[in-house]
Amino acid sequence: MRPQRLASAIALVGLVLAGCDSETSAKLETPAQKASYGIGLNMGKSLAQEGMADLDSEAVAQGIDDAVGKKEQKLTDEELMEAFAYLQTRAEERMVEMNKEAVAAGKKFLEENAKREGVKTTESGLQYEVVKSAEGPQPGPDDVVTVHYEGSLTDGTVFDSSIKRGTPIDLPVGGVIPGWVEGLQLMHVGEKYKLYIPSELAYGEQSPSPLIPANSVLVFDLELLGIKGEESEAAPAAEPEAEAGESAESTEAQ
């Protein structure tokens, strides 16, 4: 029971910090105050994502004040457990509805997007458009590639971007979400694609972070910069050609 109580207390603190308005919020001047706000903000986002919309910030503050001040609690443990169970049930019901809405919204987006000129749809349901063509080699499922990317939701909210960080990444083609596995193998080195990945080819009913809700269609701007090993394999082949050229010149000179 103690871990559950601790988790509940931490979550409630987060709600208080995230739910206070500008008139009652604490000062955010010292590193400790800023870190405290950040913890509360992240927890508040997590609670909102999980459908926890019934919590009363004033009651939360009262509970924290009673605990910190070592005052007698105003509800019995049995009453609290009953309330927690109710809240959990409400959150689960709300999540079911949110998931249904997300699935419907994703389906509608993909149906409309498929009608746009230049958008192609594969048998799996992956949608893509070629932004920039090239004639480089194509990676296979066992290759490691270097890419630049920016991922966003269908409303344009960016959740990750190597482009903004200014640093491309290396990753195994077979070690990413299914939509990327398929999309990368369609590309040639030097090409830029825009991928529209159905939730079942991304994270499905899972939410990998507060920035990516469950059942989300993901949109990626993807540039294939290279295939690891291609350069090293090509380099030795250039030496015999150079030697052959030198030999020919030497023969002609003789």
VENSULTA-V522349 format. One record per helix or strand of 3 or more residues. SS is the DSSP state (2 for helix, 1 for strand). FROM is the first residue (numbers start at 0). LEN is the number of residues. Records with the same first field share a line. If there is no record, write none. Layout:
BEGIN
SS=FROM-LEN ; FROM-LEN
END
This chain:
BEGIN
2=1-18 ; 30-19 ; 56-12 ; 76-37 ; 161-4 ; 172-3 ; 177-9 ; 198-3 ; 229-24
1=126-6 ; 143-10 ; 157-4 ; 168-4 ; 191-6 ; 217-10
END
